[in-house]
Amino acid sequence: MGKLLKVLLWIAGGIVGLVVVALAAVAMFFDPNDYKDQIVKAVKDETGRELTIKGDLELHVFPWLAVGIGEMQLGNAEGFGPQPMLEFKEIAAGLRLLPLIFTQSVELRTIKVDGLTVRLAVNAEGKNNWDDLSKPKEEKPEAPKSEGGGFSLTSLNVGGVAITNANLAYDDAKAGTAYKVENLRLETGALALGEPMPLDFSCLLTSTKPDVAADVKLAAQITADLAGKVYSIDDLVLGISARGAPIPAGKQDVTLAGDVRFDQGQGAVS
């Protein structure tokens, strides 16, 4: 029995070694930047939009399956001006391979998004600049569902989320309104189910109808117990500093603080 166990361990070790060698070979000989032109063409064929890849594409496969995307822009719909509809400076994420292969546990690095800008618009005729991207494609036959149990969310661990310098603009020429979310920042600590996760958020909100602006800041500790179906927000502090003609005295500062707990099983909020 002992010899059999040793043989099995040697086989398992050999398989792991082969996987590591194969992944190392991929990392050494595969450069995603060699495929920029194909990616641009595929996006053009699928959407009709121009994709501009200004930054580098990075791929690392061991011990983390890590992806990094440098500066990139997606062109606007026809008739909506030269500014790209979507652009960002950098996106990076990574998945740890060995825990995924051997224990079906998902371990992610901090997900980073920097300089994301999205411009949504409606012209004077009521046509918007995202309809052509949301048109349904031809329905394909559904693949047969697997009988396996799949991955369990109890094994999900994320290093955190870091969104910096993000902006969202919505301009409705037909209604004569414009709204913006500027300088958005969202940073969290590590996310592990059942464990508290620190969250820090801030942004500037502006509007033309009514003509107001507001600085928003939020900090909290968030805990999600999926097994117990209990979700809590502790040490919540929300600060809003609003200004503009419709605001009483032209400016108001509001701060809210407290704790919130939602028990889904009981249907109760406290």
Salt bridges, closest charged atoms under 4 A:
ASP45 OD2 - LYS41 NZ 2.78
GLU46 OE2 - LYS137 NZ 3.41
GLU50 OE2 - LYS44 NZ 2.92
GLU71 OE2 - LYS89 NZ 3.47
GLU87 OE2 - ARG119 NH1 2.90
ASP132 OD1 - ARG49 NH2 2.76
GLU187 OE1 - ARG185 NH1 3.88
ASP200 OD2 - ARG185 NH1 3.25
ASP215 OD2 - ARG243 NH1 2.98
